[in-house]
Amino acid sequence: MFLKFKIFFVFFLIFFLNEIDFSQIRQRIDEKILFGGEYVEEIKKKSVEREFILEDAIDPKSYIIGPGDVILINLWGEQEEEFEVMVLPEGNIILPSIGSLMVNGLTLEKMDRLIKEKAMRYYPVSQITVSLGDIRTFKVHVTGEVVKRGSYNASPVDRISQVINMAEGVTSWANMRNIEIRHLDGSIDIFNLLEFEIKGDIENNPFVKGGDIIHVPRVSLSLGMVFVSGNVKSPGYYHLYKGETIGDLIERINVVKETTDWEDSYIKRKITSSEEKIINIPLDFIDSNNAGDVPEEFLLKHNDHIYLPRKINEVYVYGAVRNAGSYPFYSNMISADYAGLAGKAERAASNSEIKVIKKGTNKVLKGGDVIIERGDKIEVPLRTIETAKDYLQFIGTITSVLIAAKAVGIIK
């Protein structure tokens, strides 16, 4: 009886073991070894999927390994295996046979050397490659003068400006030149967002680190305010930075230099505090190619009013013409040319009688050979009665009108 029971037990055990998928069991064991067990699996489930758009290939000499990075290890040769391991919260990875290796804070290049040195003891006849399989995410915090303060998911390939964009940008009161990057180790870096936006120097726009606090301070009003009007996107008051020139301000508020009339631009400034004495400082030294290199006397001061009119690229023609109105400005054209474009009427005066009203000064010049500038106005007058023929034609026209008026009873 006991023998029969033993035979039955052996057959049952064989049947039961055949039904078990040992590959699944080994996979679960490997996952616990390689990924640190159920804790990391839960992290992977909860992690927010995010598409990483890289500027360029990751530099192994500068990329710093941290918890959450996924490392791919491949063995080639007589023994071929592939391991996918995650850097655990403690900063280490666990490899079969090799055990635990601390990799937190190492560059990708240094980690590569460390893993190969350790693995060669256990896999001496295999070639080993180490690569970054996935990039970790971490929390960074944005405070101060941004539209939406808060904590954001970032990665080691995100730069400071990108995280500020996650917070929907800075407010109009932000001190863009002195943004603080407070690191977990207590060190503080300063980021000049304004300079980056103007010059586009990517080297001065560093990558973020886990736990960074990006603080955008409020601008100090002790340096004063200036008022800007004219050809600007948002006319109104702007705060000043220390040592800021008119050229700096033009770059900062994104004035379109090509469409600004620099010849008529000026700064209105009160020069004494005891009396209301105001001067206009012309800005005609600025053009579409130059706005930053300015003399010391053009440092901005509190209560300056900067007027930047829009460049007028038209010439207005009116009077004895068939098509009065605005015409595009063309360099080196004279008044007679524009009168011809507008179509001189039959009774228009000769070219020598054409009047040109100069933009800005309203000075009147006479003649058909006047060089025309942007914004000038051209008046083409009617021809005066000069000959007997003109006089008789004029009298005949008046007589005809009088006869017609008497016939209908308008006059007696």
C-alpha positions in Angstrom: 0.0 0.0 0.0 2.8 2.4 0.9 4.6 1.5 -2.3 1.5 2.4 -4.4 1.3 5.7 -2.6 4.9 6.5 -3.4 4.4 5.6 -7.1 1.3 7.8 -7.2 3.1 10.7 -5.5 6.0 10.5 -8.0 3.6 10.6 -11.0 1.7 13.5 -9.5 4.9 15.4 -8.9 6.1 14.9 -12.4 2.7 16.0 -13.8 2.7 19.1 -11.6 6.2 20.1 -12.4 5.5 19.8 -16.1 2.6 22.2 -15.8 4.8 24.9 -14.2 6.4 27.4 -16.6 9.9 27.6 -15.1 10.9 30.4 -17.5 8.3 32.6 -15.8 9.6 31.7 -12.3 13.2 32.5 -13.4 12.1 35.8 -15.0 10.4 36.8 -11.8 13.5 35.9 -9.8 15.7 37.7 -12.3 13.5 40.8 -12.1 13.7 40.8 -8.3 17.5 40.5 -8.5 18.0 42.9 -11.4 15.4 45.6 -10.6 15.3 45.4 -6.8 12.0 43.6 -6.4 8.4 44.7 -6.3 9.3 48.2 -5.1 10.9 49.2 -8.3 8.2 47.4 -10.3 5.7 49.7 -8.6 7.8 52.7 -9.5 7.8 51.7 -13.1 4.0 51.4 -13.1 3.5 54.8 -11.5 6.1 56.6 -13.6 4.6 59.1 -16.1 5.5 58.2 -19.7 7.4 61.0 -21.4 9.0 61.4 -24.8 12.6 62.6 -24.6 13.6 64.8 -27.5 17.4 65.1 -27.4 19.3 68.1 -28.7 22.2 65.8 -29.6 23.7 62.5 -28.7 24.3 62.1 -24.9 27.9 62.7 -24.0 29.2 59.8 -21.9 31.8 62.1 -20.3 29.2 64.5 -18.9 26.0 62.5 -18.3 25.6 61.8 -14.6 24.0 58.5 -13.6 21.3 58.6 -10.9 18.4 56.5 -9.5 15.9 55.6 -12.1 18.3 55.3 -15.0 18.0 52.0 -16.9 21.3 50.4 -18.0 21.7 47.8 -20.7 24.5 45.3 -20.4 25.3 42.9 -23.3 27.7 39.9 -23.3 29.0 38.7 -26.6 31.1 35.7 -27.5 30.9 32.1 -26.1 28.3 33.3 -23.5 25.7 35.7 -24.8 23.4 37.4 -22.4 21.6 40.7 -22.0 20.8 42.4 -18.7 18.5 45.4 -18.2 19.1 46.9 -14.8 17.7 49.9 -13.1 19.7 52.2 -10.8 18.0 51.6 -7.4 17.0 54.5 -5.1 20.1 53.9 -3.0 22.2 54.6 -6.2 23.4 51.0 -6.9 22.7 48.3 -9.5 22.6 44.6 -8.9 24.2 42.3 -11.5 24.0 38.4 -11.5 27.2 36.9 -10.2 28.8 40.3 -9.8 26.5 41.6 -7.1 25.9 45.2 -6.1 27.8 48.1 -7.7 27.5 51.8 -6.5 27.1 53.9 -9.7 25.2 57.0 -8.4 27.1 60.2 -9.3 29.3 58.5 -11.9 29.5 59.7 -15.4 28.2 57.2 -18.0 31.9 56.7 -19.1 33.1 55.9 -15.6 30.3 53.5 -15.0 31.1 51.7 -18.2 34.7 51.2 -17.1 33.6 50.0 -13.6 31.1 47.4 -14.9 33.6 46.0 -17.4 36.3 45.7 -14.8 34.0 43.8 -12.5 32.3 41.7 -15.2 35.6 40.5 -16.7 36.3 38.4 -13.6 33.2 36.4 -14.2 32.9 36.6 -18.0 36.5 36.5 -19.1 35.9 35.3 -22.7 33.0 37.6 -23.5 32.9 41.1 -24.9 30.9 43.5 -22.8 29.0 46.6 -23.9 27.3 49.0 -21.5 24.7 51.6 -22.7 22.0 53.8 -21.4 18.7 52.1 -22.0 16.3 54.8 -20.6 16.6 58.2 -18.9 15.3 58.8 -15.4 12.8 61.5 -14.4 12.9 63.5 -11.2 11.2 66.5 -9.5 12.3 70.1 -9.8 10.6 73.0 -8.3 9.9 76.5 -9.8 9.2 79.4 -7.6 9.0 83.2 -7.8 8.0 85.3 -10.8 6.6 82.6 -13.1 3.1 82.1 -14.4 2.6 78.7 -12.7 4.7 78.0 -9.7 5.0 74.3 -8.7 6.9 71.0 -9.0 7.5 69.6 -12.5 8.9 66.3 -13.8 12.2 66.8 -15.6 15.1 64.8 -16.8 18.9 65.2 -17.0 18.5 66.3 -20.6 16.2 69.2 -19.8 17.7 72.7 -19.5 16.7 75.5 -17.2 14.9 77.4 -19.9 12.8 74.4 -20.7 11.7 73.9 -17.1 10.7 77.6 -16.9 8.6 77.1 -20.1 6.9 74.2 -18.3 5.9 76.8 -15.7 4.5 78.9 -18.7 7.3 81.4 -18.6 8.2 84.4 -16.4 6.0 87.3 -15.5 6.5 90.9 -16.5 8.1 91.6 -13.1 10.7 88.9 -13.3 14.4 89.6 -12.9 15.5 87.5 -15.9 19.2 88.3 -15.4 19.6 86.7 -11.9 17.6 83.5 -11.8 18.8 81.3 -8.9 19.4 77.5 -9.4 19.5 76.1 -5.8 20.9 72.6 -5.7 20.5 69.9 -3.1 24.1 70.2 -2.0 23.5 73.8 -1.0 25.3 75.4 -3.9 23.6 78.1 -6.0 24.1 78.9 -9.7 22.9 82.1 -11.5 21.2 81.8 -14.8 20.7 84.8 -17.2 17.6 83.9 -19.1 17.6 87.3 -20.8 21.0 86.9 -22.2 20.2 83.4 -23.4 17.1 84.6 -25.2 19.0 87.4 -26.9 22.3 85.6 -27.8 21.1 81.9 -27.8 24.3 80.6 -26.2 23.3 77.1 -25.2 26.4 76.6 -23.1 25.1 79.2 -20.6 21.8 77.3 -20.3 22.7 74.4 -18.0 20.9 71.1 -17.5 18.7 70.7 -14.4 19.5 68.2 -11.6 17.1 66.3 -9.4 15.6 68.4 -6.6 16.7 71.7 -8.1 14.8 74.8 -7.0 14.6 77.3 -9.8 13.8 80.7 -8.2 12.9 83.6 -10.4 13.3 86.7 -8.2 11.2 89.9 -8.5 12.9 92.8 -10.1 14.0 95.6 -7.9 12.2 98.9 -8.5 14.9 100.9 -6.8 16.6 101.4 -10.3 13.4 103.0 -11.7 11.1 102.7 -14.6 11.0 104.0 -18.1 8.0 104.5 -20.5 8.2 103.2 -24.0 5.8 104.1 -26.8 5.6 103.7 -30.6 6.8 100.7 -32.5 6.8 98.2 -29.7 4.6 95.1 -29.0 3.5 96.3 -25.6 3.8 100.0 -25.1 4.0 101.0 -21.4 6.3 101.1 -18.4 9.3 98.8 -18.1 11.6 98.3 -15.1 15.3 99.1 -15.4 18.4 96.9 -14.8 21.6 98.2 -13.4 23.7 99.8 -16.1 21.1 99.3 -18.8 21.5 101.3 -22.0 18.9 102.1 -24.7 20.5 99.4 -26.8 20.0 96.8 -24.0 16.4 97.8 -23.6 15.7 97.6 -27.3 17.0 94.0 -27.3 15.2 93.1 -24.1 11.7 94.2 -25.3 12.2 92.8 -28.8 11.9 96.0 -30.8 11.8 95.2 -34.5 14.7 97.4 -35.6 14.0 97.1 -39.3 10.6 98.7 -39.0 11.5 101.5 -36.6 12.2 105.0 -37.7 15.5 105.7 -35.9 15.8 109.2 -37.4 12.7 110.4 -35.5 13.3 108.3 -32.4 14.3 110.0 -29.2 14.5 109.9 -25.4 12.6 112.6 -23.5 14.4 113.2 -20.2 14.0 115.6 -17.3 17.4 117.0 -16.6 16.8 119.0 -13.4 14.7 118.2 -10.3 14.1 121.8 -9.4 12.3 122.8 -12.6 10.5 121.0 -15.4 13.3 121.2 -17.9 13.0 118.5 -20.5 15.4 117.6 -23.4 15.0 115.3 -26.3 17.9 113.0 -27.0 17.9 111.8 -30.6 18.5 108.1 -31.3 19.5 108.5 -34.9 22.8 106.7 -34.2 20.8 103.4 -34.0 20.0 101.5 -37.2 18.7 98.1 -38.0 22.3 96.7 -37.6 23.3 98.4 -34.4 21.5 98.8 -31.1 23.9 97.7 -28.4 27.2 99.7 -28.7 26.1 103.1 -27.3 27.9 105.9 -25.5 27.9 106.1 -21.7 25.5 109.1 -21.8 22.8 106.8 -23.2 22.4 104.9 -19.9 18.8 104.9 -19.2 17.4 106.8 -16.2 14.3 106.7 -14.1 11.3 108.4 -15.8 12.8 108.4 -19.3 10.3 108.4 -22.1 11.5 106.5 -25.1 9.6 107.2 -28.3 10.2 104.8 -31.2 8.0 105.6 -34.2 7.3 103.1 -36.9 9.1 103.6 -40.2 6.8 104.9 -42.9 7.6 103.3 -46.2 5.0 105.3 -48.2 4.6 108.6 -50.0 1.3 110.4 -50.2 0.3 112.1 -53.4 -2.8 114.3 -53.8 -4.2 117.3 -55.7 -4.7 117.4 -59.5 -4.1 113.6 -60.0 -6.4 110.8 -61.2 -5.5 108.4 -58.3 -4.7 110.3 -55.1 -3.4 108.1 -52.2 -0.3 106.4 -50.8 2.4 104.9 -52.9 5.4 102.7 -51.9 8.6 104.5 -51.2 11.4 104.0 -53.7 14.9 105.4 -53.1 16.2 108.1 -55.5 12.8 108.9 -57.0 11.8 112.6 -57.4 8.5 114.4 -57.0 7.7 114.4 -60.7 8.0 110.6 -60.7 5.4 110.2 -58.0 3.1 112.7 -59.8 3.4 110.5 -62.8 2.6 107.4 -60.8 -0.6 109.0 -59.5 -1.6 110.1 -63.0 -1.5 113.9 -63.5 -4.9 115.3 -64.5 -5.3 117.4 -67.7 -5.5 120.6 -65.8 -2.6 119.8 -63.5 0.2 122.4 -63.1 3.6 121.9 -64.6 6.2 119.9 -62.7 7.9 123.1 -61.6 4.7 123.9 -59.5 4.7 120.6 -57.6 4.9 121.1 -53.8 6.7 118.6 -51.5 5.9 118.7 -47.7 8.8 117.1 -45.9 8.1 114.6 -43.2 8.8 115.7 -39.7 9.6 119.4 -40.4 6.6 120.2 -42.7 9.0 122.3 -44.7 7.6 123.0 -48.2 9.9 122.5 -51.3 8.8 123.3 -54.8 9.7 121.6 -58.1 9.5 118.3 -59.9 13.1 117.4 -59.2 12.9 117.2 -55.4 14.3 114.0 -54.0 11.5 112.2 -52.1 12.0 110.6 -48.7 9.8 108.2 -46.6 6.7 109.9 -45.4 6.8 112.9 -47.6 3.6 114.4 -49.1 3.3 115.6 -52.7 0.7 118.1 -53.8 0.1 118.5 -57.5 -1.8 121.9 -57.9 -4.2 122.9 -60.7 -2.8 124.9 -63.5 -3.5 128.7 -63.3 -5.0 130.7 -66.3 -2.1 131.9 -68.2 -3.0 132.3 -71.9 -5.8 134.0 -73.9 -7.0 130.6 -75.0 -7.2 129.5 -71.3 -9.1 132.7 -70.5 -11.6 132.3 -73.4 -12.1 128.7 -72.5 -12.8 129.7 -68.9 -15.2 132.5 -69.9 -17.0 130.1 -72.3 -17.5 127.5 -69.6 -18.9 130.1 -67.2 -21.2 131.5 -69.9 -22.5 128.1 -70.7 -23.3 127.5 -67.0 -25.1 130.8 -66.7 -27.3 130.2 -69.8 -28.2 126.8 -68.5 -29.1 128.1 -65.1 -31.4 130.8 -66.6 -33.1 128.3 -68.8 -34.2 126.2 -65.9 -35.2 129.3 -63.8 -32.4 129.2 -61.3 -31.5 132.8 -62.2 -33.5 135.5 -63.9 
